[in-house]
Each structure stands twice: as C-alpha cells, then as structure tokens.
Amino acid sequence: MSTMGSIKPHGGVLVNRITNANSTGLFSIKISDDLANDVENIADGIFSPLEGFLGQQDFESVVSRGRLANDLAWTIPIVLDVDEKTALKMKEAGKVLLQNPEGIGVAILRVEEAFPFDKEKTARGVYGTNDSSHPGVAKTMFMHDFLVGGKIDYIQRPEESKIRKYRMSPIQTREAFAQAGWKTICAFQTRNPPHVAHEMLQKTSITTRDGVFVNPIIGKKKSGDFADDVIVKCYETMIKLYYPENRCRLGTLHTEMKYAGPKEAIHHAIMRQNYGCTHIIIGRDHAGVGKFYDPFAAQKIFENYPELEITPIFFPAFFYCKKCHTYTNPKACPHDDDAKEQISGTKLREMIQNSQAPSEFILRPEVAQVILNHPKPFVD
C-alpha cells in the first residue's frame, strides 16, 4: 500500500471509475450540478468504497444502521432519485447517460435496480427527525419516488473554473502530502470563512502533527450561509498571511451540505480518510443546523465506528479570552462570558450587512475585508 500513503482508503481500495467509454446513442437523463459533483466524487474515490449509486439492500442498511449491507461504515445515502416512468425507462435501457444541467454527458450509469423508498423513514434514519424545517428533511420529502442503483463510468469532467481550481482527487492529495513530507495530516472541514478561533484550532492541531488540510465544502448550501467564492478567497488570504510555508494545504470538496449532524460527521471523516488524512477535527455541533442535535452528538457517534482508520480530534469551541490574553476553550479558561470575544453567526451576518468589521479577535482584518468587499457574500 506504499503508493496509498500512510492510511488506507475506506474499505481498503481507492475506487477509480474514470473511463473513456462510448456514450453514443444511449438513453439520457439530466441531473443537478450537486449530483454531477457526487458522480465525480464516486469516480475519483472520494466516496470509496462506493462505485455508483446505492442499490436497495445497501440503501436500506445505510438508513437503518449507518452501514452498508457488508457492515462497512457508511452513513449518508448517495442516491439517484427519479419518477416511476423514468425509472422504468432506465431499467429498460440498461445503460444511461447522465448529463449535467448544461447537457454535457458526464457519466454512464449501468442500471442494476430501481426501487421505491420510504421518505419518512429515510429522513428519520439519516437526520434523526421528520421535522420539515430541517433542510435535509425538506429535501428528502421533495425527492422523486424511485431510486436507481448501479455502478457509474465517468467520462467527462466539467470545465475548469476559478472555484474548481482547488478541487483535488484523493490521488492528488496523497501525492501532495507525500511531496510535502507529511505523514500525519489533520483535516479541517468547514462551510465558513476562517474565524481566528478556527485558525488557532487548526494551528493547535498541527503543533503535534505535520500539516493541516483545509477542505471547505463547495456546493449547495442553505440561505444565509457564506457563498463558495467568499470562503475560498478568505482561506487563500489567511493561509498566505498567517501560516508558515508547507504547513497548510487548501483543497475544495465539491458536494452538498446535508446538515445531518453526527451522521454527516462520520461521512466527513470517511471522505478525509480517502484523501489520505490521518486525523480530522470534529468541533462542537459539527455539521449541525438549528437546535436539531446535541452539541456533542457528532463527537459521541465515533464510539459506534471504532474501526475507522482516521482519528477524530475533539475540540470544544475556541474563543479569545481578554483575561487569559489568549485563544482558549472552556476546558482551560475559568472566566465568564464577559471576558470572551465571541460572536454568533447571526450577529456576524448583521455586522457584515451593515458594513461593519468585527473585532480582530474574531476575524483577521484582511479576512474581514475580503467579506466586506464582496458584492454578495451570502447565499440567498
């Protein structure tokens, strides 16, 4: 496994579904940009061991127990939903060309099965709730009634773009880590620009490790979240100005936020194991939304998945304490809230909308400037 670096991919083998298969004359369907991203993630092995969309046995096993039918850890269903009529046509065709919204054929799906599914049961299994104010539940309820399972053959990547230039496959990340001489790599999952507290958390984690892989999610997010290009620009700025050379690598992960809390924390860890990371930072309320999850549920769930090779690092929330004169956390700081420089996401958005820069203990001034200079820093 030496070419795979120091940590094996999830399931032991890095999946590669890139081919130059001929798609002429195939029945075709259009899929969303987010689904097209996930097809590429399957092809590149980011979702190893998946080789395509889940079939019924795997799907039901993932929903009910957070594992594939063969017992391998897997917590987020990767599926293709269609209406009944399309499902029948796809089964009949056998091979189907998947086109992105621009009509470019990105992959061929070898249809193995089509099956109906229970949306309420799926929502409860993945998100722990049927409350439609949860964005993941709402999305599940709007899905078509049938799922189509089968392996994919990936044939055409989308054009390069500013936002895609940081996209890396596990082969590329593993090579980059090896070239940097990193043996212990800490992954940092984010969907926000870097607060100084995040930066300190990252730097604390690499005090005893070789480097940090900052891996923001690029893809569909809920209204009020930061826009993708703002997040990338902020990280470019922070890494350039505040990181020593060869200690931080930026790479984007193109997939949709699910807001599935603990289940998504496991999914995030598996993807980063596939990238070659040995550790992942799991913070308070990781991948949570609203008040749906206990703040430490995403840390506790790792007890159910001891076989994962990637090691979670659990951090409480970091903040700047005016009395301690340092960035610290509740485990190390005895002072009350008055001494802490903290800001809620809502308050931060309000300040930015009013063109106010937050305290330099919250955001680096240069990072704040990137956000303030952006015409539309938030998702509508």
Beta strands, then each sheet from edge to edge (+ up, - down):
strand 1: 27-30
strand 2: 52-53
strand 3: 81-82
strand 4: 95-99
strand 5: 105-116
strand 6: 146-154
strand 7: 185-190
strand 8: 211-218
strand 9: 248-250
strand 10: 253-254
strand 11: 279-282
strand 12: 311-314
strand 13: 319-321
strand 14: 326-328
strand 15: 340-341
sheet 1: 1+ 4+ 5- 6+ 2-
sheet 2: 1+ 4+ 5- 6+ 3-
sheet 3: 9+ 8+ 7+ 11+ 12+
sheet 4: 9+ 8+ 10+
sheet 5: 14+ 13- 15+
end
